[in-house]
Amino acid sequence: MTKTKSKIELHLIPGTMCNEKLWSKILPYLENDFELVYLDIPLDKNLDEITEIFKDKIQSKAINLIGFSLGGYLATYFAMKYPECISRLFVISNSPCELPSEEIKQRNQMLSYIKQHGYTGISRKKAASMLDTKHQSDELVNLILEMDNDLGEQTLISQYQLTSSRMDLAQHIKCFEFPSYFYFSENDPLVNKIWINNTSQYDTKIKVLETSGSGHMLPIEKPLELAGYIQLWASEQ
C-alpha cells in the first residue's frame, strides 16, 4: 500500500477588502501539495490585536506564512513579533513600511465621505485599476467587486482606521533567519520597489521576485507564476 504524501500547510492572509476568494485562482495549482489555511483579518482590531489573534490560532507551531497587500504587512509584522512561529515568509504586492502621506490622506478623505454618505462599494473603474491592463477582464474585475461586496462598509472602515498607521519594518526584516520572499509587479504604484531592494541588499535569506506589468492583484492575475514561486519557497530550508 503506497503511503499518501502529507501536504505542507500554508497560512494565507488576504488584503484590504479581500477574502479567501482572493486565492481561488491559485488553489488548483497548489491543492495537490499544500493544505491552505485561511487567516481572515478580524474586524475592529489594530495591528497588535490582529497579530495576537493570529498567534492564538497558530499557537506554538512554526508556519509557512503568505500575505497579500495589507496581509503582506500583517504577515511581516507577525513575523517581527513572533519569529519563533515562522518557518518561511512570503509577501505579495506589499512593501512593509509606512504608507505614503498621500495614501493616508486619501484614506482619511474616504472615511469622511463614508461617514456622510455611506459606502456603495468599489467602482468598476477603481477595481480595474488594481489590475494590469492585460488582465482587466470582466471575470477578474467582478471577482474584486464580489469580495468588496461580501465584506462591506464595516470592514472597510475597520481596515482603514486601524491598519493604516504602520511602522517601517526594514530593520526587523534584516534580522529574520528564515527564507523571506517578496513578489510584486515592477510598476505597481502601491509597492515601494526601492525600499524592498534596499532592505534585501546583501541578505541571502531574502529573495526579491519582480514580475512584469503594473498589476497589484497578483494572486488572481498570475496564479500559475505565483504558484511556481510558492513551490520553490516551500522547498527552501
Sequence and secondary structure as in RCSB ss.txt:
>XXXX:A:sequence
MTKTKSKIELHLIPGTMCNEKLWSKILPYLENDFELVYLDIPLDKNLDEITEIFKDKIQSKAINLIGFSLGGYLA
TYFAMKYPECISRLFVISNSPCELPSEEIKQRNQMLSYIKQHGYTGISRKKAASMLDTKHQSDELVNLILEMDND
LGEQTLISQYQLTSSRMDLAQHIKCFEFPSYFYFSENDPLVNKIWINNTSQYDTKIKVLETSGSGHMLPIEKPLE
LAGYIQLWASEQ
>XXXX:A:secstr
       EEEEEE  TT  GGGGTTTHHHHTTTEEEEE    TT  HHHHHHHHHHHHTT  EEEEEETHHHHHH
HHHHHH GGGEEEEEEES   S   HHHHHHHHHHHHHHHHH      HHHHHHTS GGG  HHHHHHHHHHHHH
HHHHHHHHHHHHHS     HHHHTT  S EEEEEETT TTS HHHHHHHHTT TTEEEEEESS  S HHHHSHHH
HHHHHHHHHT  
